[in-house]
Amino acid sequence: MPTGRVPKRRTRIVATQRAIVAEMEAEQALVAANRELIARFEKKIQTTLSHVWGEGGPAPE
């Protein structure tokens, strides 16, 4: 007969799953931030190369 209580094992499994999800979400945030950095640096590199090769454009910062 069920008592309405969740077994300890299930509670541990759910806690582990939540910890894994939290870690994955943190890693996804880092990946998104790194993608933004890549885009910024690609732009800076292109600007610098254009300046070096005399193709016009603003001077690098």
N, C-alpha and C positions, 0 to 999 in steps of 0.2 A: 504494500500500500504506500503510495507516494506521500511524503511528508511536506512537500513544497520547498524543500531545501535543495540547493544545487550542490552536487558532490564537489569535494575539494579538488579532485583531479580536473574536473571540467573548468573550475575557476582558474586553476593554474594554466590550463591550455589557453583559455581566453586572454588571460593576462599576457602570456607569451605572444599570442597573435597580435595583441594591441601594441606591444613593444616593437614587434617586427614592423608593423604598419607605420608606427611613429618614426622608426629609423629609415624606412623607405621614403617617407614623405620628406624627411630632412635631406636625404640624398638627392631627391628630385629637385628640391629647392637649390641645392648646390649646383646641380647640373644646369638648371635654368640660369643661375647667376653666371656660371662659366660661359654659357653660350652668349650671354650679353657681353661679357668681357672680350670674347673672341671677335665679335662683330665690331666692338669699339677699336680693338687693336688692329684689325684688318683695315679699318678706315684710316687709322693713323699711319700705318705702314704704307698704304696706297698714297696718302698725301705726301709723305716723306719721299717716296720713290718718284712721284711726279715732280716734286721740287728739285730733287737731285738730278733728274734727267731733263730738267728745263721744260717740262710740259705745262707750265703755268700752274695755276692754283695757289692757294695761300701757303705761306711758309709754315712749317711744322711748329707746334706749340712746345 
